[in-house]
Amino acid sequence: MTLNDQSSLLTFLKTRKSASAKAMGGPGPNPQQIAEILSIAVRVPDHGKLNPWRFIVFEGEARGKVGAQFAAIWAKTNPDHGEAILAFQRGFLERAPVVIGVVSTAAPHGKIPVWEQQLSSAAVCFTMELAAQAMGFDVQWMTDWVAYDEEAKTAMGVAPTEQVAGLVFMGKSTMPLEDRPRPDAAALTTFWGRS
């Protein structure tokens, strides 16, 4: 990596920000770009080379079909909510042209703690976000209720033993991206041995 490349990478990392899935349109990544994003995402730290994650790509009409199941589940658990909320749940995955679910398949292992496997899944989500942003897409990594509801997980093809580490929404923001206040790293850091 050259000094110019390092400078560009540092500038990118210092200025990156997430988009809002609620304000995202097309285009999204095409099949070749999705394949490249995923091939970059699997380069994360993975103690024991367990590959403790897998991917579910939601695009096209599949987004609406799963969304209809989300709305039905929501209606059962929230019968007092009206059509506007149900329409919102139906369109949950249609907020962006492409949504990639990162599923943690972490399981007990003789040497590798489950926690480390789950951290690897989080690293996959963020690396995927960075790769898509580097390609010029706007991205949001989120979960929401569908990541924790067993019926919604089943609707997405997630097994009871698996967890949704994130849903990564990819497209183009329909609004300017705004930065948010960031914490002061120095205030969160302790240096042992420094006086």
Residue, then its C-alpha position, 0 to 999 in steps of 0.5 A: m500500500t502506497l502513502n497515497d493509498q494510506s492517506s485515501l483510506l484514512t480519509f475514508l475512515k475518518t469521514r464515513k457515515s451511515a445512511s438511513a434505510k428509511a431514506m434509501g433508493g436505488p440503485g443497489p449493488n448488482p450481482q457482481q458487486i454483491a459477490e465482491i462485497l461478500s468476498i471482502a466481508v469474509r476477510v475478517p478476523d476469525h479465530g479458529k477459521l470456523n466461518p461462524w456466519r453466513f449470508i442471506v441476500f434479499e433483493g427484488e420481489a423476495r423483499g416484499k414476500v418476506g415483508a408480508q410475513f413480517a406484517a402478519i407476525w406484527a399484526k398478531t402481536n400488535p392487534d391494536h396497530g393500524e394499516a399504516i404500521l402494517a404497511f411499514q412492516r410489509g415494506f421493511l426490507e423494501r427500504a433499500p434495493v439490496v439487504i444482506g442478512v448476516v447470520s451468526t452461526a456461533a456454537p460451543h467449541g472446545k477452544i473458541p468461545v462463542w463470544e469471539q465467534q459472535l464478534s467475528s459476525a459483527a466484524v463481517c457486518f462492518t466490513m461489508e458496510l465499508a466495502a459497499q461504501a467504498m463502491g459508492f453505495d450508501v449503507q445502514w447496518m441495523t437489526d430491529w425487532v425482526a432480528y429477535d422475533e423467532e417467527a420473523k427469524t424463521a420467515m428469513g430462513v434463520a434457524p432457532t440456533e442462529q442469531v441475526a448479527g445484522l441486516v445491511f441495507m444498501g442503495k443510494s440515500t435520497m437525502p444528504l448524509e449527516d454526521r452525528p456527534r462522535p465520542d471523544a476517544a481520549a476520554l474513553t481511553t486508559f493508558w496503563g503505565r503512563s504518568 
